[in-house]
Amino acid sequence: MTWLVAPVLVKLKRKPDVKIDYEHTEFKWIKPNEIDNYDIVPGADKDLRLVLELQ
């Protein structure tokens, strides 16, 4: 399977009221150093680190 990942970094003034749809059961805000604790799209951890280095 091939994934196309387009990382985007957005700085918010406050946490938004997140609403999930039928395709999801939960969401969670995590700190960047916690990403290795989750089963995510392959390579997304590297993309996150690259985006955070560019800020």
C-alpha atoms as an extended CHARMM CRD file, in Angstrom:
* protein
*
        55  EXT
         1         1  MET       CA              0.0000000000        0.0000000000        0.0000000000  PROA      1               0.0000000000
         2         2  THR       CA              1.2520000000        3.4930000000       -0.8260000000  PROA      2               0.0000000000
         3         3  TRP       CA              0.4560000000        6.5110000000        1.3280000000  PROA      3               0.0000000000
         4         4  LEU       CA              0.7680000000       10.1490000000        0.3200000000  PROA      4               0.0000000000
         5         5  VAL       CA              1.5860000000       12.2310000000        3.3850000000  PROA      5               0.0000000000
         6         6  ALA       CA              1.3820000000       16.0290000000        3.2020000000  PROA      6               0.0000000000
         7         7  PRO       CA              2.5440000000       17.3980000000        6.5610000000  PROA      7               0.0000000000
         8         8  VAL       CA              1.2640000000       20.8140000000        7.5750000000  PROA      8               0.0000000000
         9         9  LEU       CA              2.2140000000       22.7540000000       10.6990000000  PROA      9               0.0000000000
        10        10  VAL       CA             -0.3780000000       25.1680000000       12.0570000000  PROA      10              0.0000000000
        11        11  LYS       CA             -0.0380000000       27.2140000000       15.2230000000  PROA      11              0.0000000000
        12        12  LEU       CA             -3.3770000000       27.7390000000       16.9690000000  PROA      12              0.0000000000
        13        13  LYS       CA             -4.2940000000       30.2670000000       19.6220000000  PROA      13              0.0000000000
        14        14  ARG       CA             -6.4160000000       27.6660000000       21.4150000000  PROA      14              0.0000000000
        15        15  LYS       CA             -7.3830000000       24.0220000000       21.0620000000  PROA      15              0.0000000000
        16        16  PRO       CA            -10.3040000000       23.6740000000       18.6550000000  PROA      16              0.0000000000
        17        17  ASP       CA            -13.5010000000       21.7910000000       19.4020000000  PROA      17              0.0000000000
        18        18  VAL       CA            -12.7580000000       18.6270000000       17.4040000000  PROA      18              0.0000000000
        19        19  LYS       CA            -15.7000000000       16.7140000000       15.9470000000  PROA      19              0.0000000000
        20        20  ILE       CA            -15.0960000000       13.2470000000       14.5410000000  PROA      20              0.0000000000
        21        21  ASP       CA            -17.3040000000       11.3910000000       12.0870000000  PROA      21              0.0000000000
        22        22  TYR       CA            -18.3880000000        7.7740000000       11.6770000000  PROA      22              0.0000000000
        23        23  GLU       CA            -14.9630000000        6.7330000000       10.3550000000  PROA      23              0.0000000000
        24        24  HSD       CA            -13.3170000000        7.4210000000       13.7160000000  PROA      24              0.0000000000
        25        25  THR       CA            -13.8020000000        6.2470000000       17.2660000000  PROA      25              0.0000000000
        26        26  GLU       CA            -11.4810000000        8.6450000000       19.0790000000  PROA      26              0.0000000000
        27        27  PHE       CA             -8.8040000000       11.2880000000       18.7270000000  PROA      27              0.0000000000
        28        28  LYS       CA             -6.0070000000       12.3840000000       21.0090000000  PROA      28              0.0000000000
        29        29  TRP       CA             -3.6940000000       15.3900000000       21.2510000000  PROA      29              0.0000000000
        30        30  ILE       CA             -0.1250000000       14.1750000000       21.7530000000  PROA      30              0.0000000000
        31        31  LYS       CA              3.2600000000       15.7870000000       22.1950000000  PROA      31              0.0000000000
        32        32  PRO       CA              5.7310000000       15.2970000000       19.3280000000  PROA      32              0.0000000000
        33        33  ASN       CA              8.0160000000       13.1200000000       21.4490000000  PROA      33              0.0000000000
        34        34  GLU       CA              5.1110000000       10.7030000000       22.0690000000  PROA      34              0.0000000000
        35        35  ILE       CA              4.5730000000        9.8250000000       18.3880000000  PROA      35              0.0000000000
        36        36  ASP       CA              6.6310000000        6.6250000000       18.6100000000  PROA      36              0.0000000000
        37        37  ASN       CA              4.0300000000        5.2420000000       21.0550000000  PROA      37              0.0000000000
        38        38  TYR       CA              1.3350000000        5.1100000000       18.3460000000  PROA      38              0.0000000000
        39        39  ASP       CA              0.6320000000        2.9650000000       15.2890000000  PROA      39              0.0000000000
        40        40  ILE       CA              0.6200000000        5.6090000000       12.5510000000  PROA      40              0.0000000000
        41        41  VAL       CA              1.0740000000        5.8760000000        8.7990000000  PROA      41              0.0000000000
        42        42  PRO       CA              4.5740000000        4.5670000000        7.9510000000  PROA      42              0.0000000000
        43        43  GLY       CA              7.0390000000        7.4740000000        7.7290000000  PROA      43              0.0000000000
        44        44  ALA       CA              4.7210000000       10.0390000000        9.3530000000  PROA      44              0.0000000000
        45        45  ASP       CA              7.0380000000       10.2180000000       12.3590000000  PROA      45              0.0000000000
        46        46  LYS       CA              9.9020000000       11.3100000000       10.0920000000  PROA      46              0.0000000000
        47        47  ASP       CA              7.6680000000       13.8700000000        8.3480000000  PROA      47              0.0000000000
        48        48  LEU       CA              6.6020000000       15.2950000000       11.7210000000  PROA      48              0.0000000000
        49        49  ARG       CA             10.1910000000       15.6750000000       12.8270000000  PROA      49              0.0000000000
        50        50  LEU       CA             11.1060000000       17.4220000000        9.5460000000  PROA      50              0.0000000000
        51        51  VAL       CA              8.1980000000       19.8580000000        9.8390000000  PROA      51              0.0000000000
        52        52  LEU       CA              9.0580000000       20.6780000000       13.4470000000  PROA      52              0.0000000000
        53        53  GLU       CA             12.7070000000       21.3270000000       12.5320000000  PROA      53              0.0000000000
        54        54  LEU       CA             11.6480000000       23.8990000000        9.9140000000  PROA      54              0.0000000000
        55        55  GLN       CA              9.6530000000       26.0970000000       12.3000000000  PROA      55              0.0000000000
